[in-house]
Amino acid sequence: MEQPLSKRLGEIAALFLKLGITGFGGPAAHISLMHDETVKRRKWLSDQEFLDLVGATNLIPGPNSTEMAIHIGYLRAGWPGLITAGACFIAPAMLIVMILASIYTRYGTTPQVEWLLYGIKPVVIAIILQALWSLGRSAIKGWLTAAVGIGVLGLYFLGINEIALLFGGGLLVMLAMNIRRLNSQRMAAYFVPIGALTILSQALTPFSLPLMFLTFLKIGSVLYGSGYVLLAFLRADFVVQYGWLTDQQLLDAIAIGQVTPGPVLTTATFIGYLLAGTPGALLATLGIFLPAFIFVAISNPWIPRLRNSAWFSGLLDGVNAAALSLMGGVTWQLGRSSIIDPLTALVTVISFVLLARFKVNSTWLIAGGALVGLLSAALR
């Protein structure tokens, strides 16, 4: 018997508020946490359904982990779940960033959190590794997807564009799995257009809340890729085009988005607060995240149809394999900066064993990692 809507919404709110508070480590870590909570613990989704959502979020612009939260909320409780999941995942990070922005504007600095991240980062690596192991068994369906995954991983380390790898991997598997359907007809060319919204260039434009909102709305509508891509968008608009921020302020904003839990795009919250206080922070957050809600609402009903289509099922399989390879590449890079001494290596190994063998809740592991960081700082 299906649970009442109010109970499902309560469960969604509680879960994504918790993930918004404990979700350190960026999108790969967030998706791993969601997998642990929604597939392993709550059984809301199967591994394959979860993988298809991962693939779908990689095909549309916007913050992947936030879009995953929105997708899961929609599947669990329809439109109310869509809004609840997204809002609850974003809200804790937004409030934390606003507090840090207030301190920054008053004192010109941000609180140091290195001791906290020292212990948390190795735990995050273990969480991602455990999710990669679990999801990989569903994503790799034969030699073709395995070959695509290995190829994408190698090309990623050679610096090939992430979006090109995702779409390329998906199209390759789709065509290879359906080559017989082409019969003797000439192979058509498939292109996936990526739209772009633009705002007319203005030099040193006087600040206005509507223009700030529209600028963040534009960025949220076209943003693919990592935090470095976000940095390029923000610098082009807020430093070069409008002259509203300095390079140092922008770098501080990016740093805050990276070290706080929840979505990295709350960098926008920090910038909005610097420019216009609380109203600016709220409008900036709304602008950069609103497209994610719209894209998910449009794309979610199509995901089961794509899976049931012989052509697009291959596309999803290829994108899933490519996405996991990119996740693995990011994990390697994060691991090199997170596992820096014997203690962090030990924390990673213990966390992985506790996750994989004893099914310990990842939230407790993150809390334990924070405690390790605190004790390490106290003993130095």
Secondary structure, 3 states (H helix, E strand, C coil): CCCCHHHHHHHHHHHHHHHHHHCCCCHHHHHHHHHHHHHHHCCCCCHHHHHHHHHHHHHCCCCHHHHHHHHHHHHHHHHHHHHHHHHHHHHHHHHHHHHHHHHHHHHCCCCCCHHHHHHHHHHHHHHHHHHHHHHHHHHCCCHHHHHHHHHHHHHHHCCCCHHHHHHHHHHHHHHHHCHHHHCCCCCCCCCCCCCCCCCCCCCCCCCCHHHHHHHHHHHHHHCCCCHHHHHHHHHHHHHHHCCCCCHHHHHHHHHHHHHCCCCHHHHHHHHHHHHHHHHHHHHHHHHHHHHHHHHHHHHHHHHHHHHHCHHHHHHHHHHHHHHHHHHHHHHHHHHHHHCCCHHHHHHHHHHHHHHHCCCCCHHHHHHHHHHHHHHHHHHC
